[in-house]
Structure formats: structure tokens, C-alpha cells
Amino acid sequence: SNFGIKDLKKKYSENYPKKLDNKRLLNIGMNTGGDLLVLAGMGAHCIGVEENTQYAGAARLLTNSLEVEADILSMSAYCDKEEWARSFDHVFCSGVLYHVTDPLLLLRILFCYLKPGGELFVETKAEAGRKGICTYSGSVEKGANWYAPDELTVGRWFIDAGFENKDISIYRRSNGRLLVHATKNSLTGLLESQGFSRPGSWLENEN
């Protein structure tokens, strides 16, 4: 499967809307809120999630100082909220996927948060090539750099999270990192529940 991998000359921004007026958007791992400010400035109703309390505090200071309306939550991305199921038009997750110990579980949670027709945007550290490789650094490399997938691996992760092959586009940045855009066009239960990190949870009941 090619997961809709694009010519490197195409711009990732072609898939990103120029306006987000009245759209409900979730920014996962927002750090100190730089992206959140831009997304809110594009008209989105934003919720930002950041587990580092200092970063979350800085984001609150920025949004309050600039009078930007956004809800900022200091919590882990794994503290899933069933009440958020199928409620977001867009989920933005930049520089986060390689910092989590269970990337597939995170993608599944984010898939479930999207409305049908909703879009997920991910930017991540990656390995070169398309051989189905994912390197692991763990705690040996400072900064919680856990997993670095190549294009084939990240595409498979998105499929196993619930997205269809045809709805996934992958771009390789000049610095080697990957940009992934995927649209949730239908409700999808887990393709394979065996071995999944959260058996019996609400995440398996999308149908």
C-alpha cells in the first residue's frame, strides 16, 4: 500500500484549510501554545492538551495576554475523554507522536475524537525509507524520543487506528520528518483487538 504518499514537491499545506471559522479543534501536545495561537487565529474553537504543567501554564499566560479564547487542559493525552467521541472537526498533533510510549493507542484515541469527515494532522520524527521500519530510542536518548517510524510504518499505524488507505496522505519534509494528513470518513471498530492496549474500552465500540 502506498497510503497516498505524495511527490515531495507537493506542499502539505494544500491539505490544510486556510480558514477554520467555527470549527472545533483539538491541539494535542501543544507545548507552550504557539500552534494553538495560530489555529485559534484561523477561527477555530480550540482545546489544547499538554501534560507538562509548566508548558500548559505558559500557554494559558499567552492566550490570556493576547485575549485568545481557548480551553487549555494540563493532562496526559491518554486521559481519554469519552464525552469527546466524534466531536472534533480537526485534531492537530505536531511533534508529539515520537514522544509517546504507545503511538498506536494515541492515534486510536484521536481517531475516535474526530467527527465523521474530521481530519487529523500529525507531524513527527521519522526514519528514512519505506521498508516498514520503526526505530526505538527509549530512555537512552534524552527527551523521550521513543519511536521513529518510516513512511510505511506510520501509514500502517494510521490504518490500524481506523483510517482507510485512500484517506491517508504522507509527506516527507526536507528535514526528514513526516507530515501525515488523514480523514475519518466512516465509523470504524478495531480491525484487530488482540494485543490492543485497552481491551474492552469505549475505543472498541465505534460501530
KOLLUM-523635 format. One record per atom (N, C-alpha, C, O): residue in three letters; x, y, z. Coordinates in steps of 0.02 Angstrom, whole numbers, padded with zeros to 5 digits, always signed. Example, Ala and Ser with C-alpha at 12.3 -4.5 7.8 and 13.67 -1.06 7.14 Angstrom:
ALA+00660-00284+00390 ALA+00615-00225+00390 ALA+00660-00165+00390 ALA+00712-00166+00423 SER+00642-00112+00354 SER+00684-00053+00357 SER+00645+00002+00394 SER+00670+00057+00402 
//
This chain:
SER+00042-00060+00000 SER+00000+00000+00000 SER+00044+00062+00000 SER+00095+00064+00033 ASN+00023+00113-00037 ASN+00064+00174-00039 ASN+00037+00229+00006 ASN+00069+00281+00013 PHE-00022+00219+00036 PHE-00050+00267+00083 PHE-00055+00337+00054 PHE-00054+00386+00091 GLY-00059+00342-00013 GLY-00065+00408-00043 GLY-00003+00450-00033 GLY-00009+00511-00028 ILE+00057+00419-00030 ILE+00119+00457-00021 ILE+00128+00506-00079 ILE+00125+00487-00137 LYS+00140+00568-00062 LYS+00141+00621-00112 LYS+00212+00635-00138 LYS+00262+00621-00106 ASP+00213+00662-00199 ASP+00275+00688-00226 ASP+00302+00740-00177 ASP+00264+00781-00152 LEU+00367+00737-00164 LEU+00396+00781-00114 LEU+00389+00855-00132 LEU+00397+00898-00089 LYS+00376+00870-00194 LYS+00369+00940-00215 LYS+00301+00968-00197 LYS+00293+01029-00194 LYS+00252+00924-00184 LYS+00186+00949-00165 LYS+00189+00977-00094 LYS+00227+00953-00052 LYS+00150+01027-00081 LYS+00150+01059-00017 LYS+00098+01028+00029 LYS+00041+01018+00010 TYR+00119+01012+00090 TYR+00074+00985+00140 TYR+00016+01033+00152 TYR-00040+01012+00166 SER+00030+01098+00146 SER-00021+01148+00161 SER-00081+01144+00113 SER-00133+01172+00126 GLU-00073+01108+00057 GLU-00129+01101+00010 GLU-00187+01064+00044 GLU-00245+01073+00025 ASN-00171+01022+00092 ASN-00223+00984+00126 ASN-00250+01021+00187 ASN-00301+01001+00215 TYR-00218+01074+00207 TYR-00241+01108+00267 TYR-00285+01167+00249 TYR-00267+01207+00205 PRO-00342+01174+00282 PRO-00388+01229+00265 PRO-00357+01296+00280 PRO-00317+01304+00327 LYS-00376+01345+00241 LYS-00350+01413+00251 LYS-00388+01449+00306 LYS-00362+01496+00336 LYS-00449+01427+00320 LYS-00489+01456+00374 LYS-00520+01400+00415 LYS-00534+01345+00390 LEU-00530+01414+00479 LEU-00559+01364+00524 LEU-00618+01394+00561 LEU-00632+01374+00618 ASP-00652+01441+00530 ASP-00708+01475+00562 ASP-00759+01426+00589 ASP-00786+01384+00553 ASN-00773+01433+00655 ASN-00824+01393+00689 ASN-00810+01318+00690 ASN-00855+01278+00703 LYS-00748+01298+00675 LYS-00729+01228+00679 LYS-00704+01212+00750 LYS-00671+01253+00782 ARG-00720+01152+00773 ARG-00697+01130+00839 ARG-00632+01092+00830 ARG-00629+01043+00793 LEU-00579+01116+00863 LEU-00512+01088+00851 LEU-00478+01069+00916 LEU-00482+01105+00966 LEU-00446+01012+00916 LEU-00407+00987+00973 LEU-00334+00988+00955 LEU-00313+00959+00905 ASN-00294+01023+00996 ASN-00222+01027+00987 ASN-00189+00984+01042 ASN-00188+01003+01100 ILE-00163+00926+01022 ILE-00132+00879+01069 ILE-00058+00893+01076 ILE-00023+00901+01026 GLY-00033+00897+01138 GLY+00037+00910+01149 GLY+00057+00979+01125 GLY+00104+00985+01085 MET+00022+01030+01148 MET+00029+01097+01119 MET+00091+01133+01142 MET+00106+01188+01117 ASN+00129+01104+01190 ASN+00189+01136+01217 ASN+00168+01203+01248 ASN+00123+01205+01290 THR+00200+01258+01228 THR+00184+01323+01258 THR+00130+01361+01219 THR+00115+01419+01235 GLY+00102+01330+01168 GLY+00042+01359+01136 GLY+00053+01398+01072 GLY+00007+01431+01050 GLY+00112+01394+01042 GLY+00124+01432+00980 GLY+00076+01413+00924 GLY+00046+01456+00892 ASP+00070+01347+00913 ASP+00024+01324+00860 ASP-00048+01340+00878 ASP-00088+01358+00835 LEU-00064+01334+00942 LEU-00132+01348+00965 LEU-00153+01419+00948 LEU-00210+01430+00927 LEU-00108+01467+00957 LEU-00124+01536+00941 LEU-00140+01545+00867 LEU-00186+01581+00849 VAL-00101+01512+00825 VAL-00112+01516+00753 VAL-00179+01485+00734 VAL-00218+01514+00696 LEU-00193+01425+00762 LEU-00255+01390+00746 LEU-00316+01429+00770 LEU-00367+01433+00735 ALA-00311+01458+00829 ALA-00366+01500+00854 ALA-00373+01562+00811 ALA-00429+01585+00798 GLY-00317+01589+00788 GLY-00319+01648+00744 GLY-00351+01633+00677 GLY-00375+01679+00643 MET-00353+01570+00657 MET-00386+01549+00595 MET-00461+01539+00605 MET-00496+01522+00558 GLY-00484+01550+00666 GLY-00555+01549+00680 GLY-00581+01488+00717 GLY-00641+01483+00729 ALA-00536+01442+00735 ALA-00558+01381+00767 ALA-00575+01391+00841 ALA-00547+01434+00874 HIS-00622+01351+00865 HIS-00635+01346+00937 HIS-00588+01292+00963 HIS-00598+01233+00950 CYS-00536+01312+00999 CYS-00481+01268+01015 CYS-00482+01242+01087 CYS-00499+01277+01134 ILE-00464+01178+01092 ILE-00447+01148+01157 ILE-00376+01123+01151 ILE-00359+01086+01104 GLY-00334+01143+01197 GLY-00264+01122+01197 GLY-00250+01075+01255 GLY-00273+01087+01311 VAL-00213+01021+01241 VAL-00195+00972+01292 VAL-00119+00969+01297 VAL-00085+00960+01247 GLU-00093+00976+01359 GLU-00021+00973+01371 GLU-00009+00943+01440 GLU-00033+00970+01490 GLU+00029+00888+01443 GLU+00039+00856+01507 GLU+00092+00890+01551 GLU+00092+00881+01611 ASN+00136+00929+01520 ASN+00186+00967+01558 ASN+00152+01029+01587 ASN+00130+01073+01550 THR+00147+01032+01653 THR+00109+01086+01685 THR+00141+01154+01673 THR+00105+01204+01667 GLN+00207+01157+01669 GLN+00240+01222+01656 GLN+00224+01247+01586 GLN+00210+01306+01576 TYR+00226+01202+01536 TYR+00209+01222+01468 TYR+00136+01244+01464 TYR+00120+01294+01431 ALA+00092+01206+01497 ALA+00021+01223+01496 ALA+00010+01292+01528 ALA-00030+01331+01504 GLY+00047+01306+01582 GLY+00042+01371+01615 GLY+00064+01427+01570 GLY+00034+01481+01569 ALA+00118+01415+01532 ALA+00142+01466+01484 ALA+00091+01478+01430 ALA+00081+01535+01408 ALA+00059+01425+01407 ALA+00007+01432+01355 ALA-00052+01472+01381 ALA-00081+01513+01345 ARG-00071+01461+01444 ARG-00126+01500+01473 ARG-00107+01573+01478 ARG-00148+01617+01463 LEU-00045+01587+01497 LEU-00021+01656+01502 LEU-00024+01690+01433 LEU-00046+01747+01428 LEU-00002+01655+01382 LEU-00003+01683+01314 LEU-00074+01697+01290 LEU-00089+01751+01266 THR-00118+01647+01298 THR-00186+01656+01273 THR-00223+01711+01312 THR-00261+01749+01283 ASN-00212+01714+01377 ASN-00244+01766+01417 ASN-00217+01835+01399 ASN-00255+01883+01393 SER-00151+01840+01390 SER-00120+01905+01374 SER-00144+01931+01307 SER-00153+01991+01297 LEU-00154+01885+01260 LEU-00174+01904+01192 LEU-00249+01902+01183 LEU-00275+01913+01128 GLU-00285+01887+01238 GLU-00359+01882+01237 GLU-00383+01833+01184 GLU-00431+01846+01148 VAL-00349+01776+01181 VAL-00369+01722+01136 VAL-00411+01673+01175 VAL-00390+01648+01227 GLU-00470+01658+01150 GLU-00514+01611+01184 GLU-00495+01539+01166 GLU-00501+01518+01108 ALA-00472+01502+01215 ALA-00453+01432+01205 ALA-00455+01398+01273 ALA-00436+01427+01324 ASP-00476+01336+01274 ASP-00475+01296+01335 ASP-00410+01257+01337 ASP-00393+01222+01290 ILE-00373+01264+01392 ILE-00309+01231+01399 ILE-00312+01182+01458 ILE-00327+01202+01514 LEU-00298+01120+01443 LEU-00301+01067+01493 LEU-00232+01038+01505 LEU-00198+01019+01458 SER-00212+01035+01568 SER-00149+01004+01586 SER-00162+00932+01605 SER-00181+00917+01662 MET-00153+00887+01556 MET-00166+00816+01568 MET-00131+00775+01514 MET-00110+00801+01463 SER-00126+00711+01527 SER-00097+00666+01477 SER-00145+00656+01419 SER-00206+00657+01428 ALA-00117+00647+01360 ALA-00159+00632+01302 ALA-00194+00565+01309 ALA-00244+00552+01275 TYR-00169+00522+01353 TYR-00200+00457+01365 TYR-00259+00460+01414 TYR-00294+00411+01423 CYS-00268+00517+01445 CYS-00328+00526+01488 CYS-00387+00540+01443 CYS-00414+00595+01441 ASP-00406+00488+01406 ASP-00457+00497+01355 ASP-00524+00517+01386 ASP-00540+00499+01442 LYS-00561+00555+01347 LYS-00625+00581+01369 LYS-00679+00554+01323 LYS-00685+00575+01265 GLU-00718+00507+01348 GLU-00769+00476+01307 GLU-00820+00528+01283 GLU-00850+00520+01230 GLU-00829+00581+01322 GLU-00876+00633+01301 GLU-00852+00672+01240 GLU-00891+00708+01208 TRP-00788+00665+01222 TRP-00762+00697+01162 TRP-00772+00654+01100 TRP-00756+00676+01045 ALA-00797+00595+01107 ALA-00805+00550+01049 ALA-00844+00584+00993 ALA-00898+00611+01004 ARG-00815+00582+00933 ARG-00847+00608+00872 ARG-00868+00681+00878 ARG-00921+00701+00856 SER-00825+00722+00909 SER-00845+00791+00922 SER-00799+00844+00891 SER-00815+00904+00894 PHE-00742+00824+00861 PHE-00695+00873+00834 PHE-00693+00871+00758 PHE-00694+00818+00727 ASP-00690+00931+00728 ASP-00681+00936+00656 ASP-00608+00924+00636 ASP-00594+00896+00583 HIS-00562+00946+00679 HIS-00491+00938+00665 HIS-00454+00920+00730 HIS-00471+00944+00784 VAL-00404+00877+00722 VAL-00357+00864+00777 VAL-00287+00877+00751 VAL-00268+00851+00698 PHE-00249+00918+00787 PHE-00182+00940+00767 PHE-00133+00912+00818 PHE-00139+00924+00878 CYS-00083+00875+00793 CYS-00036+00841+00838 CYS+00034+00846+00808 CYS+00055+00804+00769 SER+00070+00898+00827 SER+00136+00912+00797 SER+00192+00900+00848 SER+00191+00926+00903 GLY+00241+00860+00827 GLY+00299+00847+00869 GLY+00282+00809+00932 GLY+00311+00822+00985 VAL+00234+00763+00928 VAL+00210+00727+00987 VAL+00217+00651+00980 VAL+00236+00617+01028 LEU+00201+00625+00921 LEU+00194+00553+00913 LEU+00256+00514+00934 LEU+00250+00459+00962 TYR+00316+00541+00922 TYR+00377+00506+00941 TYR+00394+00514+01015 TYR+00442+00484+01039 HIS+00356+00556+01050 HIS+00368+00566+01122 HIS+00322+00522+01165 HIS+00325+00527+01226 VAL+00280+00480+01135 VAL+00235+00439+01174 VAL+00255+00366+01170 VAL+00283+00343+01120 THR+00241+00329+01224 THR+00262+00260+01228 THR+00216+00212+01191 THR+00233+00154+01180 ASP+00157+00235+01172 ASP+00110+00193+01135 ASP+00077+00235+01081 ASP+00021+00259+01089 PRO+00112+00244+01024 PRO+00085+00288+00971 PRO+00020+00263+00940 PRO-00023+00303+00922 LEU+00012+00197+00933 LEU-00049+00171+00902 LEU-00110+00185+00946 LEU-00163+00203+00921 LEU-00102+00177+01012 LEU-00157+00193+01057 LEU-00175+00267+01052 LEU-00235+00284+01050 LEU-00126+00311+01049 LEU-00140+00382+01042 LEU-00178+00396+00978 LEU-00228+00433+00978 LEU-00156+00367+00922 LEU-00191+00377+00859 LEU-00262+00352+00861 LEU-00307+00382+00832 ARG-00273+00296+00896 ARG-00341+00269+00902 ARG-00386+00316+00942 ARG-00443+00327+00924 ILE-00359+00343+00996 ILE-00396+00391+01036 ILE-00415+00452+00993 ILE-00472+00475+00994 LEU-00367+00478+00956 LEU-00380+00537+00915 LEU-00429+00522+00858 LEU-00471+00564+00842 PHE-00424+00462+00830 PHE-00473+00441+00779 PHE-00543+00444+00808 PHE-00590+00468+00775 CYS-00552+00419+00868 CYS-00618+00416+00899 CYS-00644+00486+00917 CYS-00704+00496+00920 TYR-00599+00533+00929 TYR-00621+00601+00943 TYR-00648+00638+00882 TYR-00686+00685+00889 LEU-00629+00616+00822 LEU-00649+00651+00761 LEU-00721+00636+00743 LEU-00746+00580+00750 LYS-00754+00688+00718 LYS-00819+00678+00686 LYS-00809+00639+00621 LYS-00754+00641+00593 PRO-00859+00605+00595 PRO-00855+00580+00527 PRO-00842+00639+00480 PRO-00879+00689+00481 GLY-00792+00633+00439 GLY-00770+00689+00396 GLY-00717+00732+00428 GLY-00690+00777+00396 GLY-00700+00718+00492 GLY-00649+00755+00527 GLY-00579+00737+00504 GLY-00568+00683+00476 GLU-00531+00782+00516 GLU-00463+00773+00491 GLU-00412+00774+00547 GLU-00416+00814+00593 LEU-00363+00729+00541 LEU-00307+00726+00588 LEU-00243+00747+00552 LEU-00229+00724+00496 PHE-00205+00792+00583 PHE-00142+00815+00556 PHE-00087+00798+00606 PHE-00089+00819+00664 VAL-00036+00761+00583 VAL+00018+00739+00627 VAL+00085+00757+00595 VAL+00095+00748+00535 GLU+00131+00783+00636 GLU+00200+00794+00615 GLU+00244+00756+00664 GLU+00233+00760+00725 THR+00294+00718+00637 THR+00332+00676+00682 THR+00403+00663+00658 THR+00417+00664+00598 LYS+00446+00650+00705 LYS+00513+00623+00690 LYS+00505+00557+00654 LYS+00457+00520+00668 ALA+00550+00540+00608 ALA+00541+00479+00569 ALA+00608+00451+00545 ALA+00659+00486+00545 GLU+00606+00389+00525 GLU+00662+00357+00491 GLU+00653+00365+00416 GLU+00598+00375+00391 ALA+00709+00362+00380 ALA+00706+00367+00307 ALA+00682+00302+00277 ALA+00692+00248+00305 GLY+00650+00306+00218 GLY+00633+00247+00181 GLY+00562+00222+00191 GLY+00523+00252+00229 ARG+00546+00167+00156 ARG+00479+00137+00159 ARG+00486+00061+00164 ARG+00460+00024+00121 LYS+00520+00038+00215 LYS+00532-00034+00224 LYS+00494-00064+00283 LYS+00505-00121+00301 GLY+00449-00025+00312 GLY+00413-00049+00371 GLY+00456-00050+00433 GLY+00449-00095+00475 ILE+00500+00000+00440 ILE+00547+00004+00496 ILE+00523+00055+00547 ILE+00496+00107+00529 CYS+00534+00040+00610 CYS+00523+00088+00663 CYS+00579+00081+00714 CYS+00587+00028+00745 THR+00619+00133+00722 THR+00674+00130+00769 THR+00650+00150+00839 THR+00600+00184+00847 TYR+00687+00126+00889 TYR+00668+00138+00958 TYR+00729+00165+00996 TYR+00782+00134+00996 SER+00720+00221+01029 SER+00774+00251+01069 SER+00761+00243+01143 SER+00806+00228+01181 GLY+00698+00253+01164 GLY+00681+00246+01234 GLY+00717+00296+01278 GLY+00732+00351+01256 SER+00730+00277+01339 SER+00760+00324+01387 SER+00834+00334+01376 SER+00865+00377+01408 VAL+00865+00295+01331 VAL+00936+00303+01317 VAL+00949+00371+01284 VAL+00999+00403+01297 GLU+00902+00392+01242 GLU+00907+00458+01209 GLU+00865+00507+01248 GLU+00805+00496+01257 LYS+00895+00560+01272 LYS+00859+00609+01313 LYS+00803+00642+01273 LYS+00807+00650+01212 GLY+00752+00661+01309 GLY+00697+00696+01277 GLY+00638+00652+01260 GLY+00594+00673+01222 ALA+00637+00591+01286 ALA+00580+00545+01274 ALA+00568+00534+01200 ALA+00511+00539+01177 ASN+00622+00520+01164 ASN+00615+00504+01093 ASN+00607+00429+01085 ASN+00656+00392+01076 TRP+00545+00406+01088 TRP+00533+00334+01091 TRP+00536+00300+01023 TRP+00581+00261+01010 TYR+00487+00315+00980 TYR+00482+00279+00916 TYR+00489+00327+00857 TYR+00461+00382+00858 ALA+00526+00305+00806 ALA+00532+00344+00744 ALA+00514+00298+00686 ALA+00555+00258+00665 PRO+00452+00304+00659 PRO+00431+00260+00605 PRO+00453+00285+00537 PRO+00465+00345+00528 ASP+00459+00239+00488 ASP+00467+00262+00420 ASP+00398+00271+00389 ASP+00347+00262+00423 GLU+00395+00289+00325 GLU+00331+00305+00293 GLU+00283+00246+00293 GLU+00223+00255+00307 LEU+00308+00186+00279 LEU+00264+00128+00277 LEU+00236+00112+00346 LEU+00177+00096+00353 THR+00278+00118+00397 THR+00256+00103+00465 THR+00203+00152+00489 THR+00152+00131+00516 VAL+00214+00217+00479 VAL+00166+00266+00503 VAL+00100+00258+00465 VAL+00046+00269+00494 GLY+00103+00240+00401 GLY+00042+00228+00364 GLY+00003+00169+00391 GLY-00058+00171+00396 ARG+00038+00117+00410 ARG+00006+00058+00440 ARG-00024+00076+00508 ARG-00078+00052+00525 TRP+00011+00117+00546 TRP-00017+00139+00611 TRP-00084+00174+00600 TRP-00132+00160+00636 PHE-00088+00218+00551 PHE-00150+00255+00538 PHE-00206+00208+00517 PHE-00263+00217+00537 ILE-00190+00157+00477 ILE-00241+00109+00457 ILE-00265+00070+00517 ILE-00326+00060+00525 ASP-00220+00047+00560 ASP-00239+00009+00619 ASP-00277+00052+00669 ASP-00314+00026+00711 ALA-00268+00118+00666 ALA-00305+00163+00710 ALA-00377+00172+00686 ALA-00420+00193+00724 GLY-00390+00156+00621 GLY-00459+00162+00596 GLY-00466+00196+00528 GLY-00519+00191+00497 PHE-00414+00231+00505 PHE-00419+00267+00441 PHE-00412+00218+00383 PHE-00380+00166+00389 GLU-00442+00236+00326 GLU-00436+00196+00266 GLU-00376+00218+00225 GLU-00357+00277+00225 ASN-00346+00171+00191 ASN-00287+00184+00150 ASN-00295+00245+00106 ASN-00251+00289+00104 LYS-00351+00249+00071 LYS-00363+00303+00023 LYS-00368+00372+00055 LYS-00363+00423+00021 ASP-00379+00373+00121 ASP-00389+00437+00156 ASP-00328+00461+00194 ASP-00332+00507+00234 ILE-00270+00429+00181 ILE-00208+00446+00215 ILE-00158+00475+00164 ILE-00147+00444+00112 SER-00130+00532+00180 SER-00077+00562+00138 SER-00016+00574+00181 SER-00021+00601+00236 ILE+00042+00555+00155 ILE+00105+00561+00192 ILE+00154+00603+00152 ILE+00162+00593+00092 TYR+00186+00649+00186 TYR+00235+00694+00155 TYR+00301+00690+00193 TYR+00301+00687+00254 ARG+00355+00692+00157 ARG+00422+00693+00188 ARG+00448+00764+00185 ARG+00456+00792+00130 ARG+00463+00793+00243 ARG+00490+00860+00245 ARG+00565+00859+00227 ARG+00596+00807+00228 SER+00592+00917+00211 SER+00662+00922+00193 SER+00708+00903+00250 SER+00766+00884+00239 ASN+00684+00909+00312 ASN+00725+00890+00370 ASN+00717+00817+00389 ASN+00743+00794+00440 GLY+00679+00779+00348 GLY+00672+00708+00359 GLY+00611+00688+00400 GLY+00594+00629+00404 ARG+00578+00736+00430 ARG+00519+00720+00471 ARG+00458+00709+00425 ARG+00457+00730+00367 LEU+00408+00676+00453 LEU+00348+00660+00414 LEU+00289+00703+00434 LEU+00281+00721+00492 LEU+00249+00721+00384 LEU+00186+00755+00394 LEU+00132+00707+00368 LEU+00135+00684+00311 VAL+00082+00694+00409 VAL+00029+00647+00390 VAL-00039+00682+00397 VAL-00053+00714+00448 HIS-00080+00675+00345 HIS-00148+00701+00346 HIS-00195+00643+00334 HIS-00184+00604+00287 ALA-00246+00635+00375 ALA-00294+00581+00366 ALA-00364+00606+00382 ALA-00374+00647+00427 THR-00413+00581+00345 THR-00483+00599+00355 THR-00522+00538+00379 THR-00515+00484+00351 LYS-00563+00549+00429 LYS-00606+00496+00454 LYS-00672+00499+00416 LYS-00713+00543+00429 ASN-00682+00453+00370 ASN-00742+00456+00328 ASN-00796+00406+00349 ASN-00850+00406+00321 SER-00781+00365+00399 SER-00832+00319+00424 SER-00814+00297+00494 SER-00756+00301+00515 LEU-00864+00275+00532 LEU-00852+00247+00597 LEU-00820+00179+00589 LEU-00842+00139+00547 THR-00769+00165+00627 THR-00731+00103+00617 THR-00712+00072+00684 THR-00680+00104+00725 GLY-00732+00011+00693 GLY-00710-00026+00752 GLY-00638-00050+00741 GLY-00611-00044+00686 LEU-00607-00075+00793 LEU-00539-00100+00787 LEU-00537-00158+00737 LEU-00578-00203+00740 LEU-00488-00156+00693 LEU-00479-00210+00644 LEU-00457-00274+00679 LEU-00474-00329+00657 GLU-00419-00266+00731 GLU-00393-00323+00769 GLU-00386-00303+00842 GLU-00345-00260+00858 SER-00426-00332+00886 SER-00424-00312+00956 SER-00371-00349+00996 SER-00351-00326+01050 GLN-00348-00406+00971 GLN-00299-00445+01008 GLN-00234-00404+01016 GLN-00206-00379+00968 GLY-00212-00399+01078 GLY-00150-00363+01092 GLY-00159-00288+01100 GLY-00111-00253+01117 PHE-00220-00263+01088 PHE-00230-00191+01094 PHE-00223-00170+01167 PHE-00240-00207+01213 SER-00198-00110+01177 SER-00180-00087+01244 SER-00240-00078+01290 SER-00232-00079+01351 ARG-00299-00068+01262 ARG-00357-00053+01304 ARG-00416-00099+01287 ARG-00468-00075+01267 PRO-00409-00165+01295 PRO-00464-00210+01278 PRO-00526-00194+01318 PRO-00523-00181+01378 GLY-00583-00195+01283 GLY-00647-00183+01317 GLY-00663-00110+01330 GLY-00715-00096+01360 SER-00622-00064+01308 SER-00635+00006+01321 SER-00684+00034+01269 SER-00701+00000+01221 TRP-00706+00095+01280 TRP-00752+00128+01233 TRP-00721+00135+01163 TRP-00757+00143+01114 LEU-00654+00132+01159 LEU-00621+00141+01095 LEU-00636+00085+01046 LEU-00625+00093+00986 GLU-00661+00030+01070 GLU-00677-00026+01027 GLU-00750-00024+01003 GLU-00771-00068+00966 ASN-00787+00024+01024 ASN-00858+00024+01011 ASN-00880+00080+00964 ASN-00930+00114+00975 GLU-00841+00090+00911 GLU-00857+00144+00864 GLU-00916+00127+00819 GLU-00949+00172+00794 ASN-00930+00063+00809 ASN-00984+00045+00763 ASN-01052+00048+00799 ASN-01103+00034+00768 
//
